[in-house]
Amino acid sequence: MTETIGYAAKTQSAELEPFKFNRRAVGPTDVAFDITHCGICHSDLHQINGDWGGEVFPMVPGHEVVGKVTAVGIEVTAFKVGQIVGVGCMVDSCQECA
């Protein structure tokens, strides 16, 4: 487990504040990275405000991120530690891998 700090809404419509949580260990097909930039878009705000239902708090919004790779799983071949990477809103969308 890796202790992580993010900015979370602790309740509906709350302002974001620092929040510590644990991330699981890097798995064989995972890429871990330190996030340097994060986008907050309208869908994040709708989630925080409870506009769609199903929200779970505390909530760390921001599903579009950029950062520097810190670790890769043993099956990862396309990324190396130190590279700059980004994740958009479509994760697991290569249509080839599980």
OpenMM code with the backbone's topology and positions (N, CA, C; nanometers):
from openmm import Vec3, app, unit

residues = "MET THR GLU THR ILE GLY TYR ALA ALA LYS THR GLN SER ALA GLU LEU GLU PRO PHE LYS PHE ASN ARG ARG ALA VAL GLY PRO THR ASP VAL ALA PHE ASP ILE THR HIS CYS GLY ILE CYS HIS SER ASP LEU HIS GLN ILE ASN GLY ASP TRP GLY GLY GLU VAL PHE PRO MET VAL PRO GLY HIS GLU VAL VAL GLY LYS VAL THR ALA VAL GLY ILE GLU VAL THR ALA PHE LYS VAL GLY GLN ILE VAL GLY VAL GLY CYS MET VAL ASP SER CYS GLN GLU CYS ALA".split()
positions = [
    Vec3(0.0839, -0.1185, 0.0000),
    Vec3(0.0000, 0.0000, 0.0000),
    Vec3(0.0883, 0.1247, 0.0000),
    Vec3(0.0405, 0.2258, -0.0701),
    Vec3(0.1120, 0.3519, -0.0780),
    Vec3(0.0234, 0.4626, -0.0231),
    Vec3(0.0710, 0.5318, 0.0791),
    Vec3(-0.0060, 0.6441, 0.1313),
    Vec3(-0.0017, 0.7586, 0.0309),
    Vec3(-0.1175, 0.8148, 0.0033),
    Vec3(-0.1331, 0.9173, -0.0987),
    Vec3(-0.2108, 1.0348, -0.0399),
    Vec3(-0.1819, 1.1536, -0.0900),
    Vec3(-0.2586, 1.2713, -0.0493),
    Vec3(-0.3266, 1.3275, -0.1724),
    Vec3(-0.4562, 1.3464, -0.1628),
    Vec3(-0.5344, 1.4081, -0.2689),
    Vec3(-0.6196, 1.5176, -0.2092),
    Vec3(-0.6958, 1.5833, -0.2923),
    Vec3(-0.7916, 1.6819, -0.2435),
    Vec3(-0.9305, 1.6218, -0.2581),
    Vec3(-1.0026, 1.6142, -0.1478),
    Vec3(-1.1317, 1.5457, -0.1454),
    Vec3(-1.2434, 1.6365, -0.0985),
    Vec3(-1.3624, 1.6068, -0.1527),
    Vec3(-1.4867, 1.6615, -0.0971),
    Vec3(-1.5309, 1.5569, 0.0047),
    Vec3(-1.5448, 1.5967, 0.1294),
    Vec3(-1.5814, 1.4999, 0.2337),
    Vec3(-1.7317, 1.4809, 0.2445),
    Vec3(-1.8078, 1.5774, 0.1930),
    Vec3(-1.9541, 1.5691, 0.1906),
    Vec3(-2.0034, 1.6357, 0.0628),
    Vec3(-2.1308, 1.6176, 0.0339),
    Vec3(-2.1904, 1.6774, -0.0849),
    Vec3(-2.1735, 1.8281, -0.0838),
    Vec3(-2.1301, 1.8824, -0.1959),
    Vec3(-2.1108, 2.0262, -0.2187),
    Vec3(-2.0018, 2.0885, -0.1313),
    Vec3(-1.9181, 2.0058, -0.0679),
    Vec3(-1.8111, 2.0578, 0.0171),
    Vec3(-1.6949, 2.1102, -0.0663),
    Vec3(-1.6197, 2.2021, -0.0080),
    Vec3(-1.4965, 2.2470, -0.0713),
    Vec3(-1.3936, 2.1353, -0.0596),
    Vec3(-1.3014, 2.1295, -0.1553),
    Vec3(-1.1973, 2.0276, -0.1518),
    Vec3(-1.0950, 2.0626, -0.0444),
    Vec3(-1.0472, 1.9581, 0.0250),
    Vec3(-0.9442, 1.9768, 0.1270),
    Vec3(-0.8505, 1.8565, 0.1248),
    Vec3(-0.7262, 1.8735, 0.1749),
    Vec3(-0.6312, 1.7621, 0.1735),
    Vec3(-0.6890, 1.6388, 0.2419),
    Vec3(-0.6580, 1.5211, 0.1824),
    Vec3(-0.7127, 1.3944, 0.2300),
    Vec3(-0.6112, 1.2838, 0.2057),
    Vec3(-0.5767, 1.2094, 0.3096),
    Vec3(-0.4828, 1.0969, 0.2977),
    Vec3(-0.5607, 0.9680, 0.2760),
    Vec3(-0.5103, 0.8845, 0.1833),
    Vec3(-0.5701, 0.7537, 0.1587),
    Vec3(-0.4625, 0.6594, 0.1080),
    Vec3(-0.4911, 0.5312, 0.1057),
    Vec3(-0.3943, 0.4308, 0.0611),
    Vec3(-0.4302, 0.3768, -0.0758),
    Vec3(-0.3288, 0.3647, -0.1607),
    Vec3(-0.3424, 0.3024, -0.2932),
    Vec3(-0.2883, 0.1609, -0.2824),
    Vec3(-0.3440, 0.0688, -0.3596),
    Vec3(-0.2948, -0.0688, -0.3579),
    Vec3(-0.1564, -0.0757, -0.4214),
    Vec3(-0.0894, -0.1862, -0.3991),
    Vec3(0.0429, -0.2073, -0.4577),
    Vec3(0.0314, -0.2144, -0.6095),
    Vec3(0.1394, -0.1811, -0.6779),
    Vec3(0.1436, -0.1869, -0.8239),
    Vec3(0.1341, -0.3328, -0.8680),
    Vec3(0.0358, -0.3615, -0.9530),
    Vec3(0.0171, -0.4965, -1.0060),
    Vec3(0.0973, -0.5172, -1.1330),
    Vec3(0.0949, -0.6374, -1.1892),
    Vec3(0.1778, -0.6705, -1.3050),
    Vec3(0.1499, -0.5869, -1.4294),
    Vec3(0.0301, -0.5349, -1.4459),
    Vec3(-0.0024, -0.4544, -1.5646),
    Vec3(-0.0268, -0.3073, -1.5314),
    Vec3(0.0116, -0.2654, -1.4122),
    Vec3(-0.0123, -0.1278, -1.3678),
    Vec3(0.1046, -0.0355, -1.3972),
    Vec3(0.0726, 0.0929, -1.4070),
    Vec3(0.1708, 0.2011, -1.4142),
    Vec3(0.1364, 0.2975, -1.3011),
    Vec3(0.2312, 0.3202, -1.2105),
    Vec3(0.2114, 0.4179, -1.1021),
    Vec3(0.2845, 0.5458, -1.1398),
    Vec3(0.2243, 0.6593, -1.1049),
    Vec3(0.2926, 0.7860, -1.1337),
    Vec3(0.2513, 0.8925, -1.0345),
    Vec3(0.3434, 0.9864, -1.0123),
    Vec3(0.3150, 1.1025, -0.9290),
    Vec3(0.2400, 1.2031, -1.0141),
    Vec3(0.1212, 1.2396, -0.9716),
    Vec3(0.0388, 1.3330, -1.0472),
    Vec3(0.0913, 1.4750, -1.0268),
    Vec3(0.1167, 1.5428, -1.1378),
    Vec3(0.1635, 1.6813, -1.1322),
    Vec3(0.0543, 1.7798, -1.1730),
    Vec3(-0.0408, 1.7325, -1.2558),
    Vec3(-0.1500, 1.8177, -1.3028),
    Vec3(-0.2780, 1.7351, -1.3100),
    Vec3(-0.3889, 1.8001, -1.2793),
    Vec3(-0.5175, 1.7310, -1.2800),
    Vec3(-0.6253, 1.8269, -1.3280),
    Vec3(-0.7114, 1.7774, -1.4152),
    Vec3(-0.8241, 1.8574, -1.4614),
    Vec3(-0.9494, 1.8240, -1.3828),
    Vec3(-1.0226, 1.9258, -1.3448),
    Vec3(-1.1534, 1.9085, -1.2812),
    Vec3(-1.2556, 1.9606, -1.3815),
    Vec3(-1.3454, 1.8732, -1.4248),
    Vec3(-1.4418, 1.9141, -1.5261),
    Vec3(-1.5837, 1.9118, -1.4701),
    Vec3(-1.6794, 1.9422, -1.5560),
    Vec3(-1.8188, 1.9523, -1.5120),
    Vec3(-1.8698, 1.8217, -1.4531),
    Vec3(-1.8253, 1.7078, -1.5038),
    Vec3(-1.8742, 1.5812, -1.4479),
    Vec3(-1.8246, 1.5609, -1.3053),
    Vec3(-1.7030, 1.6065, -1.2744),
    Vec3(-1.6536, 1.6003, -1.1365),
    Vec3(-1.7417, 1.6857, -1.0455),
    Vec3(-1.7760, 1.8049, -1.0919),
    Vec3(-1.8606, 1.8944, -1.0117),
    Vec3(-1.9997, 1.8358, -0.9913),
    Vec3(-2.0552, 1.7726, -1.0951),
    Vec3(-2.1856, 1.7072, -1.0798),
    Vec3(-2.1789, 1.5954, -0.9758),
    Vec3(-2.0688, 1.5191, -0.9759),
    Vec3(-2.0524, 1.4117, -0.8766),
    Vec3(-2.0448, 1.4688, -0.7354),
    Vec3(-1.9621, 1.5710, -0.7170),
    Vec3(-1.9478, 1.6326, -0.5844),
    Vec3(-2.0814, 1.6876, -0.5354),
    Vec3(-2.1569, 1.7479, -0.6255),
    Vec3(-2.2844, 1.8100, -0.5875),
    Vec3(-2.3988, 1.7100, -0.5752),
    Vec3(-2.3744, 1.5847, -0.6093),
    Vec3(-2.4779, 1.4830, -0.5970),
    Vec3(-2.5874, 1.4933, -0.7019),
    Vec3(-2.5552, 1.5530, -0.8159),
    Vec3(-2.6563, 1.5739, -0.9198),
    Vec3(-2.7033, 1.4451, -0.9863),
    Vec3(-2.6200, 1.3414, -0.9848),
    Vec3(-2.6531, 1.2187, -1.0562),
    Vec3(-2.6857, 1.1027, -0.9626),
    Vec3(-2.6645, 1.1206, -0.8338),
    Vec3(-2.6865, 1.0115, -0.7389),
    Vec3(-2.5713, 0.9117, -0.7419),
    Vec3(-2.5672, 0.8271, -0.6416),
    Vec3(-2.4647, 0.7235, -0.6353),
    Vec3(-2.3284, 0.7704, -0.5895),
    Vec3(-2.3184, 0.8938, -0.5434),
    Vec3(-2.1880, 0.9456, -0.5012),
    Vec3(-2.1436, 0.8784, -0.3709),
    Vec3(-2.0120, 0.8673, -0.3561),
    Vec3(-1.9512, 0.8080, -0.2370),
    Vec3(-1.8497, 0.9082, -0.1830),
    Vec3(-1.8604, 0.9388, -0.0553),
    Vec3(-1.7700, 1.0355, 0.0078),
    Vec3(-1.6863, 0.9669, 0.1132),
    Vec3(-1.5636, 1.0122, 0.1354),
    Vec3(-1.4987, 1.1252, 0.0691),
    Vec3(-1.4715, 1.0921, -0.0777),
    Vec3(-1.4704, 1.1955, -0.1603),
    Vec3(-1.4524, 1.1808, -0.3042),
    Vec3(-1.3344, 1.2666, -0.3494),
    Vec3(-1.2398, 1.2037, -0.4182),
    Vec3(-1.1261, 1.2756, -0.4773),
    Vec3(-1.1563, 1.2894, -0.6262),
    Vec3(-1.2028, 1.4072, -0.6691),
    Vec3(-1.2375, 1.4245, -0.8097),
    Vec3(-1.1129, 1.4444, -0.8958),
    Vec3(-1.1326, 1.4348, -1.0244),
    Vec3(-1.0229, 1.4586, -1.1183),
    Vec3(-0.9848, 1.3308, -1.1890),
    Vec3(-1.0426, 1.3051, -1.3031),
    Vec3(-1.0168, 1.1808, -1.3741),
    Vec3(-0.9328, 1.2017, -1.4993),
    Vec3(-0.8756, 1.3184, -1.5145),
    Vec3(-0.7846, 1.3474, -1.6246),
    Vec3(-0.6567, 1.4014, -1.5624),
    Vec3(-0.5495, 1.3198, -1.5677),
    Vec3(-0.4286, 1.3514, -1.4918),
    Vec3(-0.3027, 1.3349, -1.5760),
    Vec3(-0.1966, 1.4070, -1.5352),
    Vec3(-0.0651, 1.4000, -1.5977),
    Vec3(0.0378, 1.3872, -1.4868),
    Vec3(0.1431, 1.3109, -1.5106),
    Vec3(0.2486, 1.2990, -1.4102),
    Vec3(0.3671, 1.2194, -1.4593),
    Vec3(0.4587, 1.1909, -1.3655),
    Vec3(0.5834, 1.1201, -1.3963),
    Vec3(0.5771, 0.9787, -1.3407),
    Vec3(0.6086, 0.8807, -1.4254),
    Vec3(0.6037, 0.7396, -1.3876),
    Vec3(0.7041, 0.7122, -1.2757),
    Vec3(0.6560, 0.6448, -1.1698),
    Vec3(0.7407, 0.6089, -1.0556),
    Vec3(0.7629, 0.4586, -1.0450),
    Vec3(0.6747, 0.3786, -1.1055),
    Vec3(0.6877, 0.2328, -1.1012),
    Vec3(0.6026, 0.1718, -1.2117),
    Vec3(0.6476, 0.0574, -1.2630),
    Vec3(0.5689, -0.0156, -1.3622),
    Vec3(0.5643, -0.1623, -1.3216),
    Vec3(0.4528, -0.2278, -1.3552),
    Vec3(0.4382, -0.3702, -1.3291),
    Vec3(0.5291, -0.4516, -1.4200),
    Vec3(0.5517, -0.5767, -1.3823),
    Vec3(0.6473, -0.6611, -1.4555),
    Vec3(0.6034, -0.6927, -1.5990),
    Vec3(0.4763, -0.6784, -1.6301),
    Vec3(0.4281, -0.7051, -1.7660),
    Vec3(0.4195, -0.5789, -1.8520),
    Vec3(0.4511, -0.4637, -1.7970),
    Vec3(0.4406, -0.3371, -1.8701),
    Vec3(0.5631, -0.3185, -1.9580),
    Vec3(0.5403, -0.2935, -2.0870),
    Vec3(0.6521, -0.2738, -2.1804),
    Vec3(0.6508, -0.1367, -2.2470),
    Vec3(0.5380, -0.0676, -2.2449),
    Vec3(0.5253, 0.0583, -2.3183),
    Vec3(0.5674, 0.1812, -2.2383),
    Vec3(0.5877, 0.1651, -2.1070),
    Vec3(0.6214, 0.2797, -2.0229),
    Vec3(0.7408, 0.2478, -1.9360),
    Vec3(0.8183, 0.3514, -1.9042),
    Vec3(0.9378, 0.3378, -1.8216),
    Vec3(0.9345, 0.4409, -1.7092),
    Vec3(0.9985, 0.4076, -1.5968),
    Vec3(1.0106, 0.5017, -1.4852),
    Vec3(1.0768, 0.6294, -1.5357),
    Vec3(1.0207, 0.7430, -1.4979),
    Vec3(1.0734, 0.8728, -1.5372),
    Vec3(0.9981, 0.9369, -1.6528),
    Vec3(0.9237, 0.8573, -1.7302),
    Vec3(0.8467, 0.9129, -1.8415),
    Vec3(0.7319, 0.9992, -1.7899),
    Vec3(0.6914, 1.0953, -1.8718),
    Vec3(0.5720, 1.1749, -1.8441),
    Vec3(0.4553, 1.1044, -1.9134),
    Vec3(0.3470, 1.0844, -1.8381),
    Vec3(0.2298, 1.0149, -1.8919),
    Vec3(0.1032, 1.0931, -1.8591),
    Vec3(-0.0017, 1.0607, -1.9299),
    Vec3(-0.1311, 1.1212, -1.9035),
    Vec3(-0.2405, 1.0174, -1.9136),
    Vec3(-0.3457, 1.0387, -1.8380),
    Vec3(-0.4632, 0.9523, -1.8433),
    Vec3(-0.5829, 1.0420, -1.8672),
    Vec3(-0.6553, 1.0136, -1.9730),
    Vec3(-0.7754, 1.0895, -2.0039),
    Vec3(-0.8973, 1.0265, -1.9393),
    Vec3(-1.0121, 1.0675, -1.9829),
    Vec3(-1.1352, 1.0173, -1.9219),
    Vec3(-1.1706, 0.8769, -1.9693),
    Vec3(-1.1086, 0.8283, -2.0736),
    Vec3(-1.1366, 0.6936, -2.1243),
    Vec3(-1.0231, 0.5994, -2.0834),
    Vec3(-1.0393, 0.5329, -1.9710),
    Vec3(-0.9393, 0.4393, -1.9214),
    Vec3(-0.9796, 0.2984, -1.9645),
    Vec3(-0.8806, 0.2122, -1.9919),
    Vec3(-0.9053, 0.0743, -2.0344),
    Vec3(-0.9845, 0.0714, -2.1649),
    Vec3(-0.9521, 0.1588, -2.2577),
    Vec3(-1.0315, 0.1672, -2.3791),
    Vec3(-0.9564, 0.1248, -2.5045),
    Vec3(-0.8462, 0.0492, -2.4904),
    Vec3(-0.7715, 0.0075, -2.6098),
    Vec3(-0.8460, -0.0991, -2.6890),
    Vec3(-0.9482, -0.1591, -2.6277),
    Vec3(-1.0320, -0.2598, -2.6928),
    Vec3(-0.9577, -0.3912, -2.7203),
    Vec3(-0.8363, -0.4064, -2.6659),
    Vec3(-0.7606, -0.5291, -2.6853),
    Vec3(-0.7292, -0.6002, -2.5541),
    Vec3(-0.6971, -0.5260, -2.4498),
    Vec3(-0.6567, -0.5900, -2.3239),
    Vec3(-0.7748, -0.5968, -2.2264),
    Vec3(-0.7598, -0.6832, -2.1278),
    Vec3(-0.8651, -0.6978, -2.0280),
    Vec3(-0.8807, -0.5719, -1.9455),
] * unit.nanometer
topology = app.Topology()
chain = topology.addChain("A")
for resn in residues:
    res = topology.addResidue(resn, chain)
    for name in ("N", "CA", "C"):
        topology.addAtom(name, app.Element.getBySymbol(name[0]), res)
